[in-house]
Amino acid sequence: MERDKFRRIVIRVVTGEASEAEIRMLQELLKSPGHRAFYESVVSAWTHVPEPPSPPSMPDKKKQWADLEKRLSFSSEKKPVRVPDTGWFFRWVAGRPGIAAAGAAIACLLAAAVILHQPVRDLVVYRSVRTQNGETKTWVLPDGSQVLLNHGSRLSVPRSFTPACREVKLQGEAFFDVMAAEGPFTIQTGNATVTVLGTEFDVWAREKKKRVMETRVIVKEGTVRLGASGSDTADVKLTAGLMASVDRRLPPSVPVPVDVNHRLGWMERRLVFEETPVREAFQELVRYYNVSIVLKDKELESLTITAVFDRLGIDVVLESICLAIDAEYVYEKGHYTVFSRN
Amino acid sequence: MKLNTATCSDAELVRKIRSSDSRAFQVLYFRYHDAIFRFLWFRLHCRDTAADFVQEVFTRVWERRVHLDPEKSVRAYCYRIAHNLVVDHLKSREKERTFVREHPAAERTRFEDRANLKIDYETVMAGLSEPVRLTFHLNRFEGLTYTEIADMLGISVKTVEYRMSQALDRLRGMMKQD
């Protein structure tokens, strides 16, 4: 019976179903080598099961949506009413041209009054959407472009954002699916500017160390321009499948080809490390799992790791990283501490 | 503010869709289109049918929007509709085959599709019963939780748990042989 209970917990932990309590319980149980062997074999089975076949190509989502929109004809449906108080007024005026002019004047006055009475918070130039550590969000901009925000990130959208003038600010990481429109779409990070027309790409803009900003761009479809902020150095042009970065305010790096779907594993909740410095990898874990991790030994920081973790629990991930960099970890009072084995 | 329609959790989206907010519905569509398509393709190995069925899934979600429950996973609901479409489709195909000979072109595409499958996945999964395979696939590759799978297939969470342990036992056995 004990054995069944243990196996049940192992499977719940590995498949991501376990509660905090179950994870702690498992940590205790794993002190026995017999238990450990079983646990490791389950982790290995879970990690190494071959990927199922996947479709050779995806249908064009935007086109599909346009078809569906036609099929369901939302226009005849009741649409969400955006300006409930003035709607009847304009309809009423529209049917009576004689008073339309007078009506327009009154409407202007009303609008002015409304603006004057706006509460202060509505006068703020940017509106932002934020994700905490451990959460991601999808956001649709007024021009129909979609943004998927990764953990611990912030996107600011000015109130003046229109399809003709599209500029946003990003701190953190986000995947953009930009709708084509008349004007370009611009993203300002702390140290770089990314300019696009209509395309799909990922922007990663975080501090590598204190005050050392880096911006990385990976393009999935279309063309993107990347340049350092406030510098005259030439922009680089990135096409599908390429990655480039801006370190501080230095000129952008030469674009290199990357496996886009692999690199953008975060969109499917995978953690992907590709020769990632250990320090950066742990920062990512902190954001992903919303935990606190202390790296005790400085010499570990210079190591890099390459790995993919597909929706595994934090303990499984830490365990494997520690194994790779010859380190150990303990969990105490809400913190994970990682230290070198030597 | 209209932007607020667009962020937000599935539960919030469902509440808006229930009151016929087509923009919230669009967000849901873009959020799950790819996943549902991939799942349908995986079950049918036919791109056109999978693409048609995705549209059917979302059409049904919209048509039955008043019955959506914000407390329950809308993702599992989409998968359930997709799963039912697949089951019905395969059943009707089965019937067709007993009366009418398959069109040779149709036969050929299916054969080609099969040849493209990764043999690895098939061999590993071969020893598992269909319900166990499906349950494991939904958890491991579609990222559905036990509760979502239980909701979707109309079974208990206990059964999901049992199937997962069966699948993992089997996989552990396979991995040892390598």
Interface residues (C-beta under 8 A of the other chain):
Chain A: R7 R8 I11 R12 V14 T15 G16 E17 S41 V42 S44 A45 W46 H48 V49 P50 E51 P52 P53 S54 P55 P56 S57 M58 P59 K61 Q64 W65 D67 L68 E69 R71 L72 F74 E77 K78 K79 P80 R82 R127 V129 K137 T138 W139 V140 L141 P142 Q146 V157 E268 R269 R311
Chain B: M1 K2 L3 T5 A6 T7 C8 K16 S19 S20 D21 S22 R23 Q26 V27 Y29 F30 R31 H33 D34 F37 R38 W41 F42 H45 R47 A50 A51 V54 Q55 F58 T59 W62 N116 L117 K118 D120 Y121 V124 H137 N139 R140 F141 G143 T145 Y146 E161 M164 S165 L168 L171 R172 M174 M175 K176
